[in-house]
Amino acid sequence: MIKNNLKLIKNFSSLTILQISDYIFPLITFPYLVRVLGVENFGTANFAFAFITYFTAFTEYGFRFSATREIAVFKNNIKQLENIFNSTVIIKSILCMISFAVFLLIILNFQTFSGNLPIFLTAFLFAAGSVFYPYWFFQGIEKMHFLYRVTIPLRIISTAAIFVFVTSGDNLFEYVLIISSYQFISGLILYITAKNYFNIKFVLPSKYHFLRQLKKGYHIFLSQISINIYTSSNVFILGLLSGGLSVGYYTGANKIKEAVSGIFLNMGTAVFPHFSELLLNNRRAGIKSLKKYLMIASIISVLSGFIFFIYPAEIILFVLGDQYLNSINVMRILAFIPFIIVISNVFGIQLMLNTGLAKEFNRIISAAAFLNMILMFLLVPPLREQGAALSMLLAELFVTITMGILVTKRKLLYEI
């Protein structure tokens, strides 16, 4: 028991370090880039990466959770690990090639994209990097420290490169190249690390293993696509309906919210393999442990929500500066989303995905994505960035309440 707890603490610590680096470094460069690139160029870069997000999600499929669960279950069986690892990477490679074909078809035939062809082509390196990035492998074997040992040095290098090579609005291409190269190179290094350190040999898996991975990840893939629709599309629709200024105000507050949400999502990510194994082998102990986790995470996230709701002006001024004062009300609206996400993570990721309810999970997320799209078109025209924030809040509430109803009806939190 003590050994398991120490492993969880170590895994969570590694994820926390990784998450902090994922948000600290962009926050360091964010004010600089907005000033140096200018609003239009910075918006073009963000639009390009928002577009690439859809292809990245397609390439990732549902492996971040399905392959993680498989690795967690078979982590002591090298033959199974080789089959899971190789089948996952091969499938991701095929999906990436399909993505690139569709990507080329779009950017070569629509002026919105073809006018900035080098930018979009370079940005696709980000999606290509996700093929090799074995986050799911290190998460499944609970060795997350490998990730930050590779990514943090590369983060430092890429951040320094931004300050050296991005000095004016003419350096948009250099900025996109630096960000995309970071993702591609870190993925490649981690892929090589996983194969060499854990002695994963290349074997061509059987048709059974390919189909198994596709089937295991299918419903999670659909839910991840839906999640991307109601997270990435908010920025796109807001820019379409209200312009770059509203996007700037919304993005400023949302980046701070994401930094906080990321901590709690990492907590959920850290315990996911643990609960996958525990709920399978000892349901009573798993539910008891999950309830304790839910209580602790809820208390912390509620307290953070009150801080962001009561002191938004001070936080905005400290992090973003006085040019983002219009982000204050956006931050108030988003303040308690981290708490809502904590609840939905327990109901959806920890319980539903670990108890065979991936299909129901997907339906809820898909419905939330559809609801968010409708709310965006209704609320953004009159309320601009605040409308986008309200859309996100209502969509997250819908997810949590709906999952809560299902969990209660199925008695998933009962200790059998």
Secondary structure, DSSP 8 states (H G I E B T S, - for coil): -HHHHHHHHHHHHHHHHHHHHHHHHHHHHHHHHHHHH-HHHHHHHHHHHHHHHHHHHHHHTTHHHHHHHHHHHSTT-HHHHHHHHHHHHHHHHHHHHHHHHHHHHHHTT-HHHHTTHHHHHHHHHHHHHHHH--HHHHHHTT-THHHHHHHHHHHHHHHHHHHHH--SGGGHHHHHHHHHHHHHHHHHHHHHHHHHHTT-------HHHHHHHHHHHHHHHHHHHHHHHHHHHHHHHHHHHH-HHHHHHHHHHHHHHHHHHHHHHHHHHHHHHHHHHHHHH-HHHHHHHHHHHHHHHHHHHHHHHHHHHHSHHHHHHHHT-GGGGGGHHHHHHHTTHHHHHHHHIIIIIIIIGGGT-HHHHHHHHHHHHHHHHHHHHHHHHHHTHHHHHHHHHHHHHHHHHHHHHHHHHTTTTS--
